[in-house]
Amino acid sequence: MICNSAQVAEWGMMSMCDAERRLLANALLDFSNEWFVLLSESCIPLQNFSIIHRYLSRSRYSFMGAFDEPGPYGRGRYDENMAPEINMSDWRKGSQWFEINRELAVRIVEDITYYPKLKE
């Protein structure tokens, strides 16, 4: 997919999430896209593309990594101003890489509850 407007995205900043959200929004314009996979250049598949594609097309689940990190890069990044929408008990650290279905991609792009809190 080629996006026509380039914008700066800085690692570890909200601009990365902005870029991923724009990427999803543009990919959703093609109704034939059912799955959305974002991987790092260092994520080398263990199988060839046809096997990966078959696995994804038969899957019923989305995959996103998230875990509770008690240190400064996890819980330490929580801001109490995010409550009540986002509480410390809900706060997780995770990778930006994912495999999600169309339904979840739509929910991410349409979100007006959590995303604005994270941008503040």
C-alpha positions as a printed Julia matrix, in Angstrom:
120×3 Matrix{Float64}:
   0.0     0.0    0.0
   1.28    3.47  -0.84
   0.19    6.51   1.17
   0.41    9.83  -0.62
   1.19   12.03   2.37
   4.36   11.48   4.39
   4.49   12.64   7.99
   7.29   12.4   10.53
   6.99    9.56  13.05
   9.37    9.32  16.0
  10.11    6.03  17.71
   8.51    5.79  21.14
   6.31    8.82  20.54
   2.6     9.12  19.84
   3.44   10.04  16.24
   4.15    6.31  15.67
   0.61    5.47  16.78
  -0.71    8.29  14.59
   1.13    6.8   11.6
  -0.14    3.29  12.29
  -3.68    4.56  12.66
  -3.44    6.42   9.31
  -2.01    3.29   7.72
  -4.95    1.22   9.0
  -7.48    3.84   7.9
  -6.06    3.84   4.37
  -5.9     0.04   4.23
  -9.53   -0.17   5.38
 -10.58    1.74   2.25
  -9.96   -1.47   0.3
 -12.84   -3.73   1.34
 -10.97   -6.83   0.18
  -8.47   -6.36   3.04
  -9.57   -8.69   5.82
  -6.37   -8.89   7.88
  -3.81   -6.24   8.79
  -0.29   -7.23   9.77
   2.37   -4.82  10.95
   5.82   -6.32  11.46
   9.35   -5.06  11.93
  11.95   -5.56   9.22
  13.64   -7.93  11.67
  10.57  -10.21  11.91
  11.58  -12.91   9.5
   8.77  -15.42   8.85
   9.59  -19.02   9.68
   7.42  -20.19   6.78
   6.95  -19.0    3.22
   4.31  -16.4    2.34
   1.67  -18.86   1.07
   1.72  -20.8    4.36
   1.55  -17.58   6.41
  -1.28  -16.24   4.22
  -3.26  -19.49   4.54
  -2.8   -19.47   8.32
  -3.96  -15.85   8.64
  -6.93  -16.28   6.33
  -8.18  -19.24   8.37
  -7.56  -17.63  11.75
 -10.4   -16.31  13.87
  -8.13  -14.4   16.25
  -6.18  -11.17  16.28
  -2.76  -11.1   17.93
  -1.39   -8.18  19.92
   1.29   -8.42  22.59
   0.7    -6.71  25.94
   2.09   -7.3   29.41
   2.25   -5.67  32.83
   5.66   -4.03  33.26
   6.16   -2.65  36.78
   9.26   -0.6   35.86
   9.66    2.95  34.54
   8.95    1.94  30.92
   5.66    0.27  31.83
   3.7     1.44  34.86
   6.07    4.38  35.14
   4.58    5.84  31.95
   1.04    5.78  33.33
  -0.46    9.22  33.91
  -3.31    9.55  36.42
  -4.91   12.17  34.14
  -5.91    9.29  31.85
  -8.46    8.1   34.43
 -11.3     7.26  34.51
 -11.11    6.0   30.91
  -7.77    4.27  31.48
  -6.9     2.98  34.95
  -3.58    1.67  36.24
  -5.12   -1.83  36.39
  -5.75   -1.62  32.61
  -2.33   -0.17  31.73
  -0.05   -2.47  29.72
   3.16   -2.23  27.78
   3.37   -3.88  24.41
   4.96   -4.03  21.03
   3.65   -1.96  18.16
   3.62   -5.08  15.95
   0.31   -6.83  15.45
  -1.94   -9.03  13.34
  -5.56   -7.9   13.53
  -8.77   -8.64  11.7
 -10.87   -6.03   9.92
 -13.33   -5.64  12.82
 -10.57   -4.74  15.28
  -8.88   -2.43  12.75
 -12.16   -0.51  12.38
 -12.51   -0.25  16.17
  -8.96    1.11  16.47
  -9.46    3.73  13.75
 -12.89    4.79  15.04
 -11.89    4.98  18.73
 -12.7     8.34  20.31
 -12.51    7.26  23.96
  -9.0     5.96  24.61
  -6.88    7.41  21.81
  -7.49   11.07  22.77
  -6.48   10.26  26.37
  -3.2     8.79  25.18
  -2.48   11.83  23.01
  -2.9    14.32  25.89
